[in-house]
Amino acid sequence: MHLSRFLAIPIIAAALFSVAEAQRRTRPVAPKKPAAGVQKSKEIGSTAVVIDETLSVLRIKPSLFAESVQRMRRGRKVVIQSVVEADGVKFYKVVAPPNNSGWVQADAVFGKFRDGDDARLARLVQASNGFDQIELAAAFFELFPQSQFRAAILLLHGDLLEETAAKLTKDAGSRLDRREMAASAAPMHSYYLNFNMLDRYRRLGIIFLFNPNTRSYHYEGTSWLEIISRFPTSSEAVEAQKRVDSLKEKMGRGAAATAR
């Protein structure tokens, strides 16, 4: 509202009030309309997935100042019941199984029901870092299997995991006690393949190979192989083939053991 409206002289305000009051008394009573900001939308009835945990607060009312019910975790599926705009953002009223409901900022969730969400998630993947970036890429693959950005994200995903393999190699080398391994009858490679820092990657279905000759991990290459298979004429396929060839050289003949 412009400042000039607050500075209007009292006589004009009184006149406007009189006109409005006269109209209210003479016109028929209309059916009660939905609250301001409520919209009918094709999003209603759709299933969405929580992705951005920085925005995923479930609230009792559609407001950034409303009391929170909980912060929903990434991967949780919700069903959209209505749409409201408030505090400069869009809110979805959602049912969040098994027993919660409330309002969540629309930007926190993604789905096929909304145009451009694959591009939005692809940008989020590229802007993230660490394990969060890997987890977001996995969510992208599950949500948008036919996206035009899939090849690019697959290539990025593979490179991230090969970088991760180098870090895991360093961590395992410093944390696994060689004297304990030597004292046990268990094969050396089994210690590496049971290394606890692999656990969260296993939960995402990510596979690392282990070369016992160099005592190093390497990404198994599923992302690169998918690019070569599904997008053979793409520029990403050329890069993916280079990485597959490099992996073969790193592993050498008969050196591969798999971390699943």
N, C-alpha and C positions, 0 to 999 in steps of 0.2 A: 504494500500500500504506500502511495506517494505521500511525502510529508505535507504537501499542500492540502490533502484531505483532512489532516489533523488540525490545520489552521483555518478551516472554513468558519465563517462568522456564525454565531448562534442562530440568527434569523433564518439562514438557509437550511441549517440542520433541522430547525423546528418545522419549516415548510415541508421538507422531505418526509419527516415523520408523519405529518398530517396526511399527506397524499397516500403514503403506504398504509396508514391505519384505515383510511377510507376504502382503499382497494380491498383490504383484508375483510372488511365488514360486508362488502357487496358481492364479492365473488364466491362461487360455490366451493365447498371444502373438497380438496383433491386428495386422492389416496396418498398415504404416507410413502415418501420416496426413500430409497436406500441412503445410508449415510454418505456424506460427501466423500469423494475419492474412490468409492466402490465401483469396479468395472466388471462388465461381463467379458470374459476372455476365453479363447480357445485353450488356454493353459489349464483351465479348470477340469478336473478329472484325470489329468496326466500324472504319471509317476516321474518323479525327479530323484536325483542322487546327490547327496551332500558331498561337496568336493572341497570348497574353500572353508577350512575350519576357523579362519580368522573372522569370518562373518556369520558363522552358523549357530548363533544364539537363538534358541527357541524361546519366544516371549508370550506372555499372556495377552498382550494387546499389540496392534500394529504400530509400534513406536520405538524409536531407538532409546527412549527413556523408560520404557515399560519394564516391569519386573521379569526376570528371566526364569524359565523353567529348567533349562539345561543347555549346555553347549553340545550340539550333535557331532558325532564323530564322522570322519570321512568314510564314504561308502554306504552310509545309512540311506535307505530308500524311504521316500515320503510321497503322499498323495495330495495333490493340490485341490483345495476346496473353494477358495475364493482369492481375489486379488484386490489389494488396496495400495494406494500411494499415500505416504505420510513421511514427514521429516526429510523430504527430498529424495526418498528412495522408494522402490516398490517392495511390498511385502506379500508373501503367500501365506494364506492360512492353510496349514497342512495337518494331516494325520500322520503321526510318526509311530508306527508299530514298535513294540507290542501294545503300549498303553498310554501314549502321550499325544498331545495335539497342541497347537498354538500357532504363532506367527513367526516366520523367519524371513530375513532379507532375501529377496529373489536372487541376488548375485551369488549367494552361497551355494546354490544348487545348479545342476546341469542336467540336460536331457535332450533326446531327439525331438521332443515336442516343440522346441524353440529354435527358430532359424538362427544360425550363426554361433551356436554354442560350441560346435567343434573347433571353430576358429578361436573362440574365446579361451577354451581350455588349452589349445595348442600354444597360445601366447603365454598362458599361465605356466605351462610346462617349461617353456624357454626361459621365463623370468625367474624360475625357482632354482634351488641348489641343494646339494647333498642328497640324503635319502628321500627327502620330500619330493625332489624332482623325479626320482625314479618311481616313487609311488604314484605321483600324478600321471606319469606316462602310462603306467599300467592301467590306471583308471580311464585314460583316453582310449586305449586299445579296446577295452571292454565296452565302453559307451558308444564309440563311433567306429565300428569296423569298416565302414565304407567311405570314410572321410577322405577328401582330396589331400589332406595334410598327413595322412598316415605314413607314407613313405619317408617323409622328412623327419617325423617323430620317431619312427623305427630306427633310422640311422643315428639320430641323437641318442636314443635309448641304448643302442649297442655300444656307442663310444663311451657313454657314462659308465656302463657296466664293466668295460675293459679297464677304465680308470679305477673303478672300485676294486677290481681284481688285484691291481697293483697295491692298493692300500691294504687289502685283506692279507696279501702275501707278507707285507711288512708287519702287520699286527700279529699274524700267526707266528712269524719267526721270532718275535719278541716275547710272546706270551706262552707258547708251548715249550715246556722244559725238556730239553734233549736228553738229560740224564734219566728223567722219569720214563720217557719213551723208550730209551735203550734198556731200562730195567724191566720193562713189560714185554710180554710175549706177543702183544698186538702189533700188527704191521704198522710201519711208520705212516704210510699214506692214510690209514684209517683215522689217525689223530687229526690230520688236516681236514679230512672230509667230515669229521664230527665237530669241527671248530665252532664254538657257540656263536660267533659273529656272523655265521652263514644263515642262522635261523630265520631272521626277518626277510631275507631274500628268498628263502625256500617258500615262505608263506605267500609270496607273490608269484610263485612258479618259476623263479629265475634259477638257471643252472650254471654252475661254474665247473670248469675242468681243472684238474690238478696234475701238474707235471712233477713226478717224484724225482726226476733227475735234476731239475732246477729248483725244486721245492717252491713252485709258484703256481698261483691260480690264474686262470684265463676265462673270459666269458665264453660260453659255449656257442654263441653265434646265431641263436634262433631268429633274432630280429633281422640280421643281415640276410639270412637264408630266405625269409619271407619276402624281403624286398626283391631279391633276385627272381623268386618264383612268381610273385604277383605283379611286379612293376619292372619287367625285364628291359624295357626301352627307356627307363627314366635315368636321369643323371645320378640319382641315388643308387641305382643298381650297379653302376660302374664303381662307385666308392665302396659299396657293400662287398663286391667281389674282391677288391683289394684287401679288405679286412679279413675275409674268409681265407684268402691265400696266406696272409700274414699269420693267421691263427694256426694253420697247418705247419708252418715253419717253426712257430714257437713251441708247439707241442711235440713235434718230431715223431718218428715212427715208434709205435708201441709204448709211448710214454703216458698216454691219456688215462686218467681216472676221473670219474665224474662225481661232482658234489651236487646232490639233489636235495 
